[in-house]
């Protein structure tokens, strides 16, 4: 795959090797410096690691290896690298908390494997496949870290640093300002089933996208998947589990194929739910729109951005560019 974003290229070969060139001001090329490059350079720190995906934010980069290990590098002023601090990284660095969780769950004979990534302007999303031995099968959960000032990550399960016995509590940016900057990978609670919790959207993601200050996913087809079995455990029968049109507080639902799930900034109506335009408008809890395919075929309007029109592009794909020169 090939990406053009933030005045730089990332080229991921079939063999899984990564090449980078362009602007390196924030060390986003992963070449152990802050120099720019006019020609493709192999990211040697990842040499020998077969990469499945790469995503470029405004000033940072995230990569996913075949074994589920997540690497990040570049600017980290808002915690968008997920390392528990705000120090930049000039080399690809493993997101330790996700890898430790994967190893810990494996020892417990549980599934925990990142399968998709998306880097926004200043935040990062990681889709994780979960499951337990003897259960109905794998299900999916979403983690996020970095800037959350527009709820582009959303309400999170904020946990202490004690990995084996963490103390966690629900925090939403609208009521807990400290959760506007998420330094370590945290569960996005809207996609985490839990007894006694008012809202959960069970997902099977086909496409995960992190925009400038909002996020979205297009759901995939679900044949004999675990989501409806999980829903039954929470006393939700299939006929009553539809997500479209459900308001916050409506309980658990299962997203069907080609439904568009959106959340975050809605200053210019970029969520497409008809509620945009308010100053600091945002959707803290994800909104499930009508069938994604129908939505895009019927709409002739182009998606917009919360950024000033003179500043940058549409901010819908992975991250964005600088000085209005995005791809």
C-alpha positions as CSV (number, residue, x, y, z in Angstrom):
1,X,0.0,0.0,0.0
2,X,1.1,3.6,-0.5
3,X,0.1,6.7,1.5
4,X,0.7,10.4,0.8
5,X,0.0,12.5,3.9
6,X,1.7,15.4,5.7
7,X,4.1,16.1,2.8
8,X,5.7,12.6,3.1
9,X,5.3,9.1,1.6
10,X,5.1,5.7,3.3
11,X,5.6,2.7,1.0
12,X,4.9,-0.7,2.3
13,X,6.2,-3.4,0.1
14,X,4.7,-6.9,-0.4
15,X,7.5,-8.3,1.8
16,X,6.3,-6.0,4.7
17,X,9.3,-3.6,4.6
18,X,8.7,0.1,5.1
19,X,10.2,3.0,3.2
20,X,9.7,6.6,4.0
21,X,10.6,10.0,2.5
22,X,9.5,13.6,2.6
23,X,9.3,15.9,5.7
24,X,11.0,14.6,8.8
25,X,10.7,17.6,11.0
26,X,9.0,15.7,13.8
27,X,10.9,12.5,13.3
28,X,7.8,11.0,11.7
29,X,9.9,9.1,9.1
30,X,11.4,6.9,11.8
31,X,15.0,7.3,10.6
32,X,16.6,8.3,13.9
33,X,16.7,12.0,13.1
34,X,14.6,15.0,12.2
35,X,15.9,15.4,8.6
36,X,13.8,15.4,5.5
37,X,14.5,12.9,2.7
38,X,14.1,13.4,-1.1
39,X,14.4,9.7,-1.9
40,X,12.8,6.6,-0.3
41,X,14.8,5.3,2.7
42,X,14.3,1.9,4.3
43,X,13.1,2.2,7.9
44,X,15.9,-0.1,9.1
45,X,14.7,-0.2,12.7
46,X,11.8,-2.3,11.5
47,X,14.0,-4.4,9.2
48,X,13.0,-8.1,9.5
49,X,9.6,-7.3,10.9
50,X,6.8,-8.1,8.5
51,X,4.3,-5.2,8.6
52,X,0.6,-5.6,7.9
53,X,-0.4,-2.0,7.9
54,X,0.9,1.6,8.4
55,X,-1.0,4.8,9.1
56,X,0.3,8.3,9.1
57,X,-1.0,11.1,11.3
58,X,-0.2,14.8,11.1
59,X,3.1,14.4,12.8
60,X,3.3,10.8,13.9
61,X,3.2,7.4,12.3
62,X,1.8,4.0,13.5
63,X,2.6,0.6,12.1
64,X,1.1,-2.9,12.8
65,X,3.1,-6.1,12.5
66,X,1.7,-9.4,11.4
67,X,2.0,-10.7,15.0
68,X,-0.2,-7.9,16.3
69,X,2.6,-5.7,17.7
70,X,2.0,-2.0,17.3
71,X,4.8,0.5,16.7
72,X,4.7,4.3,16.8
73,X,7.1,7.2,16.3
74,X,7.3,10.9,15.7
75,X,5.6,13.7,17.6
76,X,4.1,12.8,20.9
77,X,3.0,16.2,22.5
78,X,-0.5,14.9,23.1
79,X,0.3,11.3,23.8
80,X,-0.6,10.1,20.3
81,X,2.2,7.5,20.4
82,X,0.7,5.7,23.4
83,X,3.9,5.3,25.5
84,X,2.6,6.9,28.7
85,X,4.5,10.2,28.2
86,X,4.8,13.1,25.9
87,X,8.3,12.5,24.6
88,X,8.9,12.3,20.9
89,X,10.3,9.1,19.4
90,X,12.8,9.2,16.5
91,X,12.7,5.5,16.0
92,X,9.7,3.0,15.7
93,X,9.0,2.0,19.3
94,X,6.7,-0.8,20.4
95,X,3.5,0.4,22.2
96,X,4.4,-1.6,25.4
97,X,1.0,-1.6,27.1
98,X,-0.7,-3.3,24.1
99,X,2.1,-5.9,23.7
100,X,2.0,-6.7,27.5
101,X,-1.8,-7.1,27.3
102,X,-1.4,-9.4,24.4
103,X,1.2,-11.6,26.1
104,X,-0.8,-11.6,29.4
105,X,-4.0,-12.7,27.7
106,X,-2.2,-15.3,25.7
107,X,-0.9,-16.9,28.9
108,X,-4.5,-17.0,30.1
109,X,-5.5,-18.7,26.9
110,X,-7.4,-15.7,25.7
111,X,-7.2,-13.9,22.4
112,X,-6.0,-10.3,22.3
113,X,-4.5,-9.2,19.0
114,X,-4.5,-5.8,17.3
115,X,-5.8,-6.2,13.8
116,X,-6.2,-2.6,12.5
117,X,-4.8,0.9,13.2
118,X,-5.7,4.4,12.2
119,X,-3.7,7.6,13.0
120,X,-5.5,10.9,13.1
121,X,-4.1,14.4,13.4
122,X,-3.2,13.9,17.1
123,X,-4.9,10.7,18.1
124,X,-4.6,7.0,17.3
125,X,-7.1,4.1,17.2
126,X,-6.3,0.4,17.5
127,X,-8.9,-2.3,16.7
128,X,-8.3,-5.4,18.8
129,X,-9.7,-8.9,18.3
130,X,-10.7,-10.4,21.7
131,X,-11.9,-13.9,22.7
132,X,-11.8,-16.5,25.4
133,X,-11.1,-20.2,25.1
134,X,-14.4,-22.1,24.8
135,X,-16.4,-19.0,24.0
136,X,-18.5,-18.3,20.9
137,X,-15.5,-16.9,19.0
138,X,-13.5,-13.6,18.6
139,X,-15.2,-10.2,19.1
140,X,-13.7,-6.8,18.5
141,X,-12.9,-3.9,20.8
142,X,-11.5,-0.5,20.2
143,X,-8.6,1.3,22.0
144,X,-7.5,4.9,21.6
145,X,-4.8,7.3,22.8
146,X,-3.7,10.9,22.2
147,X,-5.8,14.0,21.8
148,X,-9.4,13.6,23.0
149,X,-10.4,17.3,23.3
150,X,-13.2,16.8,20.7
151,X,-14.1,13.4,22.0
152,X,-12.5,11.8,18.9
153,X,-11.5,9.0,21.2
154,X,-14.6,9.3,23.5
155,X,-15.3,8.0,27.0
156,X,-12.6,5.7,28.1
157,X,-11.8,3.3,30.8
158,X,-8.9,5.1,32.5
159,X,-6.7,2.7,34.4
160,X,-3.8,3.0,36.8
161,X,-0.2,1.9,35.9
162,X,-0.6,-1.3,37.9
163,X,-0.8,-3.7,35.0
164,X,-1.8,-6.9,36.9
165,X,-4.3,-5.2,39.2
166,X,-5.2,-1.9,37.6
167,X,-7.8,0.4,39.2
168,X,-10.0,1.7,36.4
169,X,-12.8,4.2,36.1
170,X,-15.0,5.6,33.4
171,X,-13.9,9.1,32.3
172,X,-15.5,11.3,29.6
173,X,-13.8,14.5,28.3
174,X,-17.0,16.5,28.9
175,X,-16.9,15.8,32.7
176,X,-13.2,14.8,33.2
177,X,-10.9,17.3,31.6
178,X,-7.9,15.1,32.4
179,X,-9.2,12.6,29.8
180,X,-8.8,15.1,27.0
181,X,-5.2,13.8,26.7
182,X,-4.9,10.0,26.8
183,X,-1.3,8.9,27.2
184,X,-1.7,5.1,27.2
185,X,-3.9,2.8,25.1
186,X,-7.3,2.9,26.8
187,X,-10.6,1.0,26.2
188,X,-13.2,3.1,24.4
189,X,-16.1,2.2,26.5
190,X,-18.8,2.6,23.8
191,X,-17.4,-0.6,22.2
192,X,-16.7,-2.6,25.4
193,X,-19.6,-4.8,26.6
194,X,-20.0,-4.8,30.4
195,X,-22.8,-5.9,32.7
196,X,-24.6,-2.9,34.2
197,X,-23.3,-0.4,31.6
198,X,-26.0,1.6,29.8
199,X,-24.6,1.7,26.3
200,X,-22.5,-0.7,24.1
201,X,-22.1,-0.9,20.4
202,X,-20.9,-4.4,19.3
203,X,-18.9,-4.0,16.1
204,X,-17.3,-5.9,13.3
205,X,-15.2,-3.3,11.6
206,X,-14.4,-3.3,7.8
207,X,-12.7,0.1,7.7
208,X,-11.4,2.2,10.6
209,X,-10.6,5.9,10.0
210,X,-9.2,8.6,12.3
211,X,-9.8,12.1,10.9
212,X,-8.5,15.4,12.1
213,X,-10.7,15.7,15.2
214,X,-13.3,13.0,14.6
215,X,-13.4,9.2,14.0
216,X,-15.5,6.7,12.1
217,X,-15.7,3.1,11.0
218,X,-17.7,1.2,8.4
219,X,-18.9,-2.1,9.7
220,X,-18.4,-5.4,8.0
221,X,-20.7,-8.3,7.2
222,X,-21.2,-10.6,10.2
223,X,-21.9,-14.3,9.3
224,X,-22.4,-16.5,12.4
225,X,-20.2,-14.1,14.4
226,X,-20.0,-13.8,18.1
227,X,-21.6,-10.4,18.4
228,X,-25.2,-11.6,18.6
229,X,-24.2,-14.4,21.0
230,X,-22.7,-11.8,23.2
231,X,-25.8,-9.6,22.9
232,X,-27.9,-12.6,24.1
233,X,-25.8,-12.8,27.2
234,X,-26.8,-9.2,27.9
235,X,-30.5,-10.0,27.3
236,X,-30.7,-8.5,23.9
237,X,-32.5,-10.5,21.3
238,X,-31.4,-10.0,17.7
239,X,-34.6,-8.3,16.6
240,X,-34.2,-5.7,19.3
241,X,-30.5,-5.0,18.8
242,X,-30.5,-2.5,16.0
243,X,-28.2,0.5,16.4
244,X,-29.5,2.9,13.8
245,X,-31.5,5.7,15.5
246,X,-30.7,4.6,19.0
247,X,-30.0,7.4,21.5
248,X,-27.4,7.4,24.2
249,X,-28.8,5.4,27.1
250,X,-30.6,3.0,24.8
251,X,-28.7,0.0,25.9
252,X,-26.7,-2.6,23.9
253,X,-26.9,-2.9,20.2
254,X,-25.2,-4.8,17.4
255,X,-24.0,-2.9,14.3
256,X,-25.0,-4.6,11.1
257,X,-23.2,-4.6,7.7
258,X,-22.3,-1.3,6.1
259,X,-23.4,0.9,9.0
260,X,-21.4,4.0,9.6
261,X,-20.3,4.7,13.2
262,X,-19.1,8.2,13.8
263,X,-18.0,10.3,16.8
264,X,-15.9,13.3,17.8
265,X,-15.9,16.9,16.4
266,X,-19.1,18.0,14.6
267,X,-18.4,21.7,14.3
268,X,-19.0,21.7,10.6
269,X,-21.3,18.7,10.4
270,X,-18.6,16.3,9.4
271,X,-20.3,13.4,11.3
272,X,-23.2,13.6,8.8
273,X,-25.9,13.2,11.5
274,X,-27.6,16.5,10.9
275,X,-26.7,17.9,14.2
276,X,-23.5,19.8,13.3
277,X,-22.7,23.6,13.3
278,X,-22.7,24.3,17.0
279,X,-19.6,25.9,18.5
280,X,-17.5,23.1,20.1
281,X,-20.2,20.7,18.8
282,X,-19.2,17.1,19.3
283,X,-20.6,13.6,19.7
284,X,-19.1,12.0,22.8
285,X,-21.0,8.8,22.3
286,X,-20.8,7.2,18.8
287,X,-23.7,7.7,16.4
288,X,-24.7,4.9,14.1
289,X,-26.0,6.2,10.8
290,X,-28.0,4.5,8.1
291,X,-26.4,1.9,5.9
292,X,-23.0,3.4,4.9
293,X,-23.4,2.3,1.2
294,X,-26.8,4.0,0.9
295,X,-25.6,7.1,2.6
296,X,-22.7,7.7,0.2
297,X,-24.7,6.9,-2.9
298,X,-27.5,9.2,-1.9
299,X,-25.4,12.2,-0.7
300,X,-23.9,14.7,-3.1
301,X,-22.3,16.8,-0.4
302,X,-18.6,16.5,0.3
303,X,-17.4,15.8,3.9
304,X,-16.0,18.9,5.7
305,X,-13.5,19.6,8.4
306,X,-13.4,21.5,11.7
307,X,-10.3,23.3,10.5
308,X,-10.4,26.8,9.0
309,X,-10.9,26.7,5.3
310,X,-7.5,28.4,4.7
311,X,-5.6,25.9,6.8
312,X,-5.9,22.3,5.5
313,X,-7.8,19.7,3.6
314,X,-10.8,17.6,4.5
315,X,-9.2,15.8,7.5
316,X,-11.2,12.6,6.8
317,X,-8.4,10.1,5.9
318,X,-5.4,9.1,8.0
319,X,-4.3,12.3,9.6
320,X,-3.7,15.3,7.4
321,X,-1.0,17.6,6.1
322,X,0.8,20.7,7.1
323,X,0.4,24.1,5.6
324,X,-2.5,22.9,3.4
325,X,-0.4,20.4,1.5
326,X,-2.1,17.2,2.5
327,X,-2.7,14.2,0.2
